[in-house]
Amino acid sequence: MSRKKKRKSMLLSDLIEQAFASLGANFLRSSLTILGVSIGVFSVVGVMTALSAVRHSIDTSLNVFGANVLQITKDPGIQLGHGPRNRNRQRQPISPRQAETFKREMDALGIPTTLTAVDSGERASYRDQKTQPRIRIIGTNENFLITNKYELEYGRNLTPADIEFNRPVTVIGQEILDELFINEDPIEKQINMDGEKYIVVGVLAERGEIFGQSMDGIALIPHSKFVQNNWHRRRSMEIAIQADSVDKIEDVEDLVIGNMRMARELQPEDENDFELTSNEALQAAFAEIAVIVGIGGLLISGIALVCAGIGIMNIMLVSVTERTREIGVRKSLGARKKSILSQFLLEAIFLSEVGAAIGITIGIVVGNIIATQFNATMIIPWFWIGAAVAICSFIGIGFGFLPAFRAANLHPVDSLRAE
């Protein structure tokens, strides 16, 4: 290494050492300034971590339905504001008769349609074996596997004849299989659910968890049997319709709306009293919520970081005043303006980046803790980490430049006179 490079390396290490020593001498002020930066960074990284994790899990959970599947419900899946909610409460539930009328029309067009009603928190039993009370009994039809992306592992699926003749049969998920049938073939075995006996005719392939909920703790029964045993007037049928492809969804939407309006016996002047949604619509609705929350987080973070930047400027100006004589001594011994400027800028940047590191760490931890409350997968928001580091560097340089410039331009003689 040449003498010139060694000199530059020693000069840089000296500047860093002097910057650390100066900040250590004013530990309380430095800590408070770092705290201010940490709060600003934490507010944005924490919010964005939680939003990103929840959004990722929602996008994953929506994959329960295919991309080309439309869903009909009484109420919207995601509601924004308070206006439509009161109007939605006046809507009548989708009755089994209306749902079946709609399905017949769609069947005539060759479009797969699933009717669904669910009872959650149920228990299944077989002989002396019982499941935990978390089973979902789903009243449905032969198209459930198609629209919900399930596969049959063995046995058979529900059939139109099962629905027509109201047969007490069921297709069970892997969770029920594992808890009730240990080393035993479940086909043609009779299980008890919600006080009723059902014959197992099929077993679904394993799906795992989506959005924190097991997809394997389900038992499919004919929706006609569900209506007979579990229906009450406050329930509402849910309907899923599968188009041939994503490109044909818009064409299918028109057919769906027309047939559903007929099933609901709406007049031409009546508004739709049902919701038609798709994965894309639900994702867009959540994205709108995420944008609002994200803007709020960015505003809070911006205010906190500006205040922290002012704090950095203040502490550096005070530091310049307290160290005026030290600066004069260094200048009289040959220190250049560039060295003085670099030292004070390094101190300001150090304050910002330490604050950024603390804020990022706490933000990721807290954001993921919040996300886990929604059963979301933990993530690390690399984009927002990079943005936080870049912004804090800018704040350190921007708010630290004036004090550094003032220190670099002090006159040696006047500085030595300072007490």
N, C-alpha and C positions, 0 to 999 in steps of 0.2 A: 504494500500500500504506500502511495506517495506521501510525502510530508504534508502536502496541501490537503489531501483527503483525511489524513489523521487529525489534522488541526480542525477540520470541519466537524469530524466525528466527535472529537473531544469537546468542541464548542457546543454542539447539540446536547450532549450528555450533561454538560455543566448547566445549560439552560433548564433542562428538565429537572435536574437535581435542585436548582435554586427555586424553581416554580413549586415543587413539592414542599420544600422547606418553608417557603413563604405561606402556603396554604395551611401547613401544619401549625404554624405559629398563630394563625387566626382560625382555630378549629371550629369554634362555635358558629362564627359567621359563615364559614365555608359550608358547614353542615346544613345550616338553615337555607342557604342558597341552593345546595344540592337537593334538599327536600322539595323546594319549590319546583325545580325542573322535574323531579321524580313524579310529583302529583300530576303535572301536565302530561307527561308521557304515559303514566299509568292510566289516565282517563281515556285516552284514545286507544292504546294497545289492549286494555281490558275490555272495552266495549267492542272493538273490532274482533278480538279473539272469540268472545262469546257469540257475536253475530255470525261469524264465519263458521264456527262449529255447529251452531243450531241450523244454519242454512244448509250446510253440507248434509246433516242428518235428515233434514226435511226433504232435500232433493233425493236422498237415498230411499227414504221411506215412501216417497211417491212412486218409486219404481215397483211398488206392489202391483200397480196397474201398468199395463203396457202404454207406450207412448201414443198409441192410436186408440186408446180407450176413453170414452166419455162417461161421466157419472151424473146421475140425476138424484138430487136430494131435495128435501123440503126447504132447508135453510142453506145459506152459503157456507162453504167450508171455512173461509176466513172472512170476518166482518170488520170493516173499517168504519169508524164513526158511529153515531148513535141514531141517525135518521132511519135507515132501513130496518133496524132491529125491531122496532115496535110494529112495523108493517109485516115483518116476517112472522111475528107471533100470532097474527090473525090468520095465517095460512092454515088450511086443513092438512092433516097428515096424508101421505100417499097411502091409500088403503090397498090391501091385497087384491081386491077386485080391480082397481084402477091399474095396478102394476101388471096383473095378468092380462088385462085387455090390451095394454101397451105391448106386452111381450108377444101376444098373438099377431099383432100387426107387424112387428119387426121380424118375427119368424117367417111370415109370408114373404118378406123381402130378402130372406136369407141372411139376416144380420144377427150374429150371436148376441143374446141379451141375458144378463144375470139379474135375478131378484135376490135381495139379501136383507135379512133381519137378524139381529144378534142379541144373545143373552150372555153377559160376562159374569165372571166370578162364580162359575158353577163347578161342581165336583162330579167326577165320574167314578164308578166303582165296578169291580168284577170280583165276585166271590169275596175274599177277605182283603182284597187290595183296593186302595182308594187313592185318587190323585189329590193334589193340593187344590184348594178352592179358587182356581184361577183359569179354569177351562172356559173357552168361548164356544157356546153352542150356536152354530150358524145355520139358519134356515135358508136354503138356497135351491139351485137347480143344477142341471147337467153342465151348464156353461161356466160355473164358478172357476174351474181350473183354468179355463182359457183366459178369462178377463183378469184373473188375479195372479197369473203366472205360477201356478202350482203344477206339479207333476205327480202322477200316480206311481207309487213304487211297486205295489202289487195289489191283487184283487180287482175290483171294478169301481167305476164311478157311479154317481147317482144317475138315474135314467128318467126320461119323461114318464115312463110307466110308474116309477116310484112316486112321483109327484101326483100323477093322476089318481092312483089307487091309495094314496096316503099311507105308504108303507113305513113301518117303524125300522128303517135301516139307517146306517151311518157310515161315513168314511172318516177315519180318525187320523190325527197328526202323530208325528214321531214321539212327542212328549207323552201323550196318552199311552201309546204303545209301550214305551219304556217303563212307565209307572205301573201299568196294569198287567202286561203280558210278558213275564220274565221267562225266556226260553219256551215260549208257547205261541203257536200260530193263532192270531186273533180272528181270522176269517170264520164267519158263521158262529162266533161266540156272542153271547148276549151280555150287554153292559147296561148299567143303570145310570141315567142322567136326569137330574131335576125331577125325580120321582117317576120317570118313564123308562121302559125297557126298549132297547134298540139292538138290532143285529148288526154286527160289524161286517161290512161287505168289501171294504177297501182300506188301504193305508197310503197316506201321502208321503212323498219324498221329503226329506229334511230341508227346511228353509233357513233356520237360524233366527237371529233377532234383527229387527228393523226398528230404528228409533226407540230402542230400549224395550221393545215388546216382542215376546216370543211369537213366532209365526207358526210354531208346531203344536201349541196347546189348543187346537181347535177340533171340533167334531161337526162335520157337515151332515145335516138331515134335510129331508124334503121340506121345502118352505110350506107346503100344505099341512104337514105334520106340525111344524112350528106354529103356524096360525092357530091350529086346533088346540095346542097345549100351552102356548106362551103369549098369545096376542092379547093386547088391550088397546083401547081407543086412542091412547096417547102415542102409541108407536107409529112409526112411519117407515114404509119400505124404501130401501135404497136400490137403485138400478144402475147397472154398468152395461155399456154398449160398445162393442168392438168393431171399428171400421176395418176395411181390408188393408189399409195403409194410412200412414200419417197424411199423405197427400189428399186422401179422400175424406178427411175428418169434416171439412166444411160442408161437403155435400151431405154427409150423414147427419150433421147438426140440423139441417133444415127438415129432414125426415123425422128426426127425433122430436124436435119442437112441435111439429104438426101433429104427430101421433100422440104425444103426451097431452097436448091441449085437448084433443078429442077424448082421450081417456079421462081427463079431469073435467070434461063437459064445460069447457070455457066458451064464452061467446066471443065473436070476432073483436068486440071492443074491449074485452077484458085483458088485463096484463097477465103475463105468465105468473103463476103462483107456485113455481118450482125453480130450482137452480140447476143449470147445466154447466158443468165445469170439466176441465181437463187438467192434466199435469202442468201444462204450460200456463194456464190461468192461475192455478194455485201458486206456482213458483213466482209468477209476476206479482201476485198479491203480497206474498211474503217479501219480495224484493222491495216493494213500495214501503212496507213497514221498516225494513232494514235501512233504507235510504234515510227515512225520517230520523230513526234512532241514531244512525251514523252521523248525520249532520249535527244533531244535538251534541254527540260526543266530541266531534271536531271543534265545535264552538267553545265548549267548556275547556277542551285541551288548549285551543288557541289563546284564550284569555289567561289560563294558568301559565302557559309558556311565555307570553308577553310579560306577565308580572315577574316570572322567574328571570327573564332577560333583564328587566329593569333592576332586579336584585343583584344580578351579576355585575351590571354597570356600576351600581352603587358601591358594592364591596370592593371593586377594583379601583374606583375613584378614591375611596377611603384609604385603600392600600397604597396608592400613589402618594397621597398626602403624608401618610405615616412613614413612608420609606423615601421621602425626598432627599434626606441627607445621604442614605445608602446609594441612591441613584447618582448623587453628585460625586461621591467617592469613586464609584465604578467608572464614571465618565472621566474623572481626573486621571484615572489609571489607564485610560485608553479604550474603554468600552465604547462601541459604536452605537449609533441610534438604532440600527437594525437589530442588534443584540438585545437592547432594552425592550424594543417593540415586540420581538419574538418571545421574550420571557413572559411579558404580561399577557400576550395573546394565548400562550400555552396555558397559563393559569386559568384564563377564562374558558378555554376549550375543555380543559380538564374538569372544571366544575360542571360544565354542560354534559359531558360524556359520562361522568360518574352518575350524575342524576338520571341520564338516559338509561344506563345499565340497570340501575335499581328500579326505575319505573317500568322498564320492559319485563324484568323478571317478575315483579309483583303483578303486572298486568296480565301476563300469560297465565300465572297461577290462579289469580282471582277469576279471570275470564273463563278458564276451563272448569273451575269449580262451579261457576254459574251455569255453564253449558251442561255439566253432568246432571244438574237438577232437572234438565229437560231430556235426560238420557241421550245426550249428543256425544259424538266421538271427540276426544281431545285432539287439538291441532296446535301448530305453531304458525302464527301469521307472519311469514317471512317478509312479505311486502311491507307491512306496517312496521316491522322491526327496522328494516332498511330506511323507511321514511323517517322514523323517529330519530335514528342516528344522524341522518343527513340534516334534518331540521335543527337538532340540537347543536350540530357543528356550525350551522349557519348562525344560530343564536349566539353561540360562544364567540364567533368571529365578529358578528355584527355589533353586539352589545359590548364586547370587550375591546373593540378597536379604538374608541374615543379615549378611554383611560390609558391604553397602551401608547397611543399617539401622543397624549399629553406627557406621559412619563418619558418617552423618547426625545421630546423636544424641550425638556427642562434644561436651563443653562447651568453648567457645572458650578460656577462661582456662586450663583444665587442658591443653588441646592445645598452647597456646603455651609451656607450661612443659616440654613433652617435648623430650628431646635428640634 
